[in-house]
Amino acid sequence: MVTGGDVRQIAVMTEIPPTPPAPEETPRRLTRSTSDSLVAGVAGGIGRHLNIDPLAIRITFVILTFAGGLGLIAYLLCLVFVPTDDPSAPPLKWGLARTIGAGLLAVAALAILVPDWFWGPQLPLLLLAGAVVYLLVRMVRDDGGSHAGRVAARIAIGIVLFALAAGAFVAAAAGTALGGGVVVAGLVIACGVGLIGGAFRGGARWLIVPAIVLAVPLGAVAATDLDVRGTWGDRTFHPGTVAELDDGYEMGLGSLKVDMSDVDLPPGRTDLRLDIGIGEIKVLVPEDVCVTTEAQVGMGAVNVGEGEQGGVDFDISDDRTVAPGVAHLHVIADAGVGYVGVGEHPFDVRGPERWRDEQFDAGANRAACLGAA
Amino acid sequence: MTPRPGYDPASLFSGVIVIVLGGLLLLDQADVLEVQAEYLLPAVLAALGGILLVCGLAGPPRGRS
């Protein structure tokens, strides 16, 4: 028999304790921030989504904007594709007109910012990449935040981040090759200082990525002593006399050829200085003149009539004895990445490939150094 | 390497490695020091390896364990 007191006891024993209120779930969807906004809240939204300082995102956008306009393009794409976090804003509707408008906007930005690069063979690849990004974004929109949608969103963000990193990588390499290596090295050090400072504020491991993206191309370019400052193209110099010889011939990128076959060199040493960042240096010399070569190559090959020698960061120096009173041409060549060839073959007739492959003989020039010619 | 409360060892040691590498590259670019390719490229690789090692030893960042 159950008494009234037992019923109360059972009721107390079976009472379910009140469950604490569930913590408010932070939104995982990437949105533009209305509270942390300088232009359109893109950087604020990305910073909040990735849990990093939006200032770093803004600086990245600015840096990449100067790197061929990538930052501006990425910002415009985020502005178009990422919705705002304002609940009162109307939901994003992806009609055909808006899609075409966004596509035309991106195409126009690319065509204006990088016309030489844009109208090239990579245009179909660019359109394909755009279509992939568009499909991924549509997938996220249609999925309503499910697991597949989150995976697709991460893939899309990964593609964008990879593109940004690739752009920064190329920009760092180009900046170093154009003489801005000190600035790039300074940015690497700034990343290191940021890492140490961030270590005491919860960690700043994300700074490792920009540090590596800057340091690796800087190291590669520095290792080859690459310097592409100056002119570019295919240039041939044909001085007729010693007086017409320049103090030095310098090019950034391309093919630098000097035809010395018509120059009547005076007795004694005449220096010919040549410098190229990326490309080839070719010097055509007269047969009866003593020629010595001093070449420095970051990465590539040299042929001065004794077979082709190649490698990374190597020098050759011709220390042969030259008889007094002999007309002597001393070639001082510096190539960052490329080829240096000095010989008596007419390169314009034979063409660069045959000239390069041939094991030509520099015996006449060597004999001339002893005064035998 | 056990993380102590108050700082992230991966960020700290990675920062030191990055500063040393950046300093080496800065000296090379400023023509204060001429670092040959056979030393420069291994230095970059060693820095990458060191950073990966430090991050691996330190474990995931706080709040993600």
Interface residues (C-beta under 8 A of the other chain):
Chain A: T176 G181 V182 V184 A185 G186 V188 I189 C191 G192 V193 G194 L195 I196 G197 G198 A199 F200 G202 G203 A204 R205 L207 I208 A211 I212 A215 V216 L218 G219 A220 A222 A223 T224 G298 V312 D313
Chain B: G6 Y7 D8 P9 A10 S11 L12 S14 G15 V16 I17 V18 I19 V20 L21 G22 G23 L25 L26 D28 Q29 A30 V35 Q36 A37 E38 L40 L41 A43 V44 A47 L48 I51 C55 P61 R62
